Amino acid sequence: MRNSKEMDDTDRAILEHLRSEGRLTNQDLADRVGLTPAPCLRRVRRLEEDGVITGYAAQVDPNAVGEGFEVLMHADLVAKDLPTVEAFEARVAAMPEVVELRRMFGIPDYFIRVRVADIEHYERWLTTDIMGDVAIARMDSRLTMKLLKI
């Protein structure tokens, strides 16, 4: 994998443009970063091969797909032994409602971002899929008042 010291300003400009507009044509990208199309494409392919660019994705409106209710959860485990941690992570990561799962340093043990249709769906998911999990010692839910920046 390429490290940031090996990237030059042109590589960084390519990444910045692709972050904000991943569907740019190679010609448009080349124009924006001051290259001709062939060297621009070589740089993009090198960034992909080096693992700097890990993929491309569409930004989807959660409301349009029935996932407009988002909850941020904190969870702490009863035990921190490897089998408990691995089993919990595999179980939670496989849940379609969970769109982000982070193991944290310190407290809480986990940060979990959940997206569902509405509060009723969240309550049903919480009580059936999470509250019965014997690995969880403590959890709390955080509801966003207003999203200011992504």
C-alpha positions in Angstrom: 0.0 0.0 0.0 1.2 3.5 -0.9 1.8 5.8 2.0 1.0 9.5 2.1 4.6 10.5 1.8 4.8 8.8 -1.6 1.8 10.7 -3.0 2.3 14.0 -4.7 0.0 17.0 -5.0 -1.5 15.6 -8.2 -2.4 12.3 -6.5 -4.0 14.2 -3.7 -5.9 16.4 -6.2 -7.2 13.3 -7.9 -8.3 11.8 -4.6 -10.1 15.1 -3.6 -12.0 15.3 -6.9 -13.0 11.6 -6.7 -14.1 11.9 -3.1 -16.5 14.7 -4.0 -17.5 13.4 -7.4 -16.8 9.7 -7.9 -18.5 9.5 -11.3 -16.2 12.0 -13.0 -15.0 10.8 -16.4 -11.3 10.3 -16.8 -11.3 13.3 -19.3 -13.0 15.6 -16.7 -10.7 14.4 -13.9 -7.7 14.9 -16.1 -8.8 18.5 -17.0 -9.4 19.3 -13.3 -5.9 18.1 -12.2 -4.0 19.4 -15.1 -3.1 16.2 -16.8 -3.8 14.6 -20.2 -6.2 11.6 -20.0 -3.6 8.8 -20.3 -1.4 9.8 -17.4 -4.4 10.6 -15.3 -5.9 7.1 -15.9 -2.5 5.5 -15.0 -2.4 7.4 -11.7 -6.0 6.4 -10.8 -5.3 2.8 -11.6 -2.1 2.9 -9.5 -4.0 4.4 -6.6 -6.5 1.6 -6.9 -3.9 -1.1 -7.2 -2.0 0.3 -4.2 -5.1 0.2 -2.1 -5.4 4.0 -1.7 -8.7 4.0 -3.6 -10.6 1.1 -2.1 -13.9 1.4 -4.0 -16.6 3.6 -5.4 -20.1 4.0 -3.9 -23.3 5.8 -4.5 -24.6 8.2 -1.8 -28.2 7.1 -1.1 -30.9 9.1 0.6 -31.8 7.0 3.7 -35.4 8.2 3.6 -35.9 7.1 0.0 -35.0 3.5 1.0 -36.9 3.2 4.2 -33.9 3.9 6.5 -34.6 7.4 7.6 -34.3 6.8 11.3 -30.7 6.7 12.6 -29.6 5.9 16.1 -26.1 6.0 17.5 -25.5 3.3 20.1 -22.8 2.8 22.7 -22.3 -0.8 24.0 -20.1 -2.3 26.6 -19.4 -6.0 26.9 -19.6 -8.2 30.0 -16.3 -9.8 29.2 -13.4 -8.8 26.9 -12.0 -12.2 26.1 -11.3 -13.0 22.5 -14.1 -15.5 21.9 -16.7 -13.1 23.4 -15.4 -10.2 21.4 -15.2 -12.1 18.1 -18.6 -13.6 18.5 -20.2 -10.3 19.4 -18.6 -8.5 16.5 -19.6 -11.1 13.9 -23.1 -11.2 15.2 -23.6 -7.4 15.2 -21.7 -6.8 11.9 -24.1 -9.3 10.1 -27.2 -7.3 11.1 -28.6 -5.4 8.1 -29.7 -2.6 10.4 -26.1 -1.9 11.5 -24.4 0.4 9.0 -21.3 1.1 11.1 -19.6 -0.8 13.9 -16.4 0.4 15.7 -14.5 -1.2 18.5 -13.3 1.7 20.6 -10.4 2.3 23.0 -11.7 3.1 26.4 -15.4 3.6 27.1 -17.7 2.6 25.4 -16.4 -0.7 24.0 -18.4 -0.2 20.8 -19.9 2.5 18.7 -22.8 1.2 16.6 -24.7 3.2 13.9 -28.1 1.8 13.2 -30.5 2.8 10.4 -34.1 1.6 10.3 -37.4 2.9 9.0 -38.7 4.4 12.2 -38.7 4.3 15.9 -41.0 1.3 16.1 -38.6 -0.7 13.9 -35.7 0.4 16.1 -37.5 -0.6 19.3 -38.4 -4.0 17.8 -34.7 -4.5 16.6 -33.3 -3.4 20.0 -35.5 -5.6 22.1 -35.3 -8.7 19.9 -31.8 -8.6 18.6 -29.7 -6.6 21.1 -31.2 -6.7 24.6 -31.1 -10.4 24.8 -27.5 -10.6 23.8 -25.7 -12.0 27.0 -22.4 -10.4 25.9 -23.7 -6.9 26.4 -23.3 -5.4 29.9 -24.6 -2.0 29.1 -25.8 0.0 26.2 -27.4 3.4 25.4 -29.0 5.0 22.4 -28.4 8.5 21.1 -30.9 10.2 18.8 -29.7 13.0 16.6 -31.4 16.3 17.0 -30.0 17.8 13.8 -27.4 16.5 11.3 -24.9 19.3 10.6 -22.2 17.7 8.6 -21.3 14.3 7.2 
